[in-house]
């Protein structure tokens, strides 16, 4: 999942980062930026689908996991969908070099906060006065790993599940709550569990569907769309173009300020 996020993060930056000048030109002639953003995103779904299919086929063949192929593909597609949305933001607001470096840094941060190793999911949820759950909640790798673990468990023998019960509980996945995924996509049927922080502290880290990854991808795309609108508005601002043409250093600085 780490290498998939690295590769797809760099690939996603070609959607908007490669032709921001063309985006600026289209905005100046009256092209609606929301429609432009949605159209380019929809065109990228072909790449998202192909890369997800290749990953699901290779992982299912080489890993020896017990996850059905359709669940492997669904998780991979939602994961790449979220990664694309995150890197849209970087490609719009940063230079190409800085955007690629941000993709690398966020990929490793996402892996380190996924609860695969230390710190564990239930430990992070209790950090920062109970606000630490926000960090893994924004990690695409955490949701993909949790979804694949949840899909893997029903295919294991009772002996294997009993042997792994203590290790899974220490990571924030109590097998006693695995059955809750059968009747709920969220995996939380009790009314006392209303937040991710409460669920993860009680070792209910199971991910019953790719829906959290899809929601994360939609959130990232909303932020990327806002960044695109701000970028275009700044580039076409009369104040920015007026001050940027000034010979005085102070006014040039003001022009750069208006383009932020």
C-alpha positions, 0 to 999 in steps of 0.5 A: 500500500505504501508503494502504491500510494507513492506511485499513484501520488506522482501519477495524480499530479499530472492531471492538474499540475502539468497544465495549470497555464492551460487552466488559467487560460480556460478560466480567462475565457469564461470556462466554469472551473467546477465543470472543468475540475469535474471533467478532468477528474472523471477522465482520470477514473480510467487510470484509477480503474486500470491501476486498481485492477493491476494491483488487485490482480498482482496482490491477490496472486502473490500474497496468498491472502484469503480476500475475494478478488472483488473486495481486493479491487473495491478496496484498491479502487477506493484507495487510489481514488483517495490518493488522487484527491490528496495529490490534486491539492499538492499539484495545484498549490505547489510547484512540481518539485515541491508537490512530488516531495509532498507526495513522498512525505505524506505517503510515509506519514500515512504509513506510519500513522496507519497503526501497522506498527507503533503507535497502534490505532487505539493508542493514537486515538487516546493521544492529544487529549482524545483528539489523536484519532484525527491523524489516522482518520486522514490516512488512506493506508489506515483505511485500506489496511483495516478493510483488508484485515476485516475482509481477510478474517472470515477466511481464516480457520478458527485455530488461526483466528484464536491464535491471532486474537491477542495480537489483533486486540493490541492493534485495536481490532477486537475479534469479538466485534468483527461480527458487527460488520455483517449488519452494518457498513460502519461496524457500530450498532450500539448507540453508545458508539458515536465517534471514531475516537470512542470506537478505536479506543474500544478496539473496534477498528474494523473497516466493513466497506470502502466507504470511508476511503470514498468519503476521504477522496470526496473530502480531498477533492472538495479541498482541491476544487477550492484550491483551484478556484482560489488559484484561478481567482488569484491569477486573474485578479486585476490587483495581482496583475497591476502590482506585479508589473510595477518596477518598485520592489514593495509593489511587486511584493504586494502583487505576489501577495495577491496571487497567494 
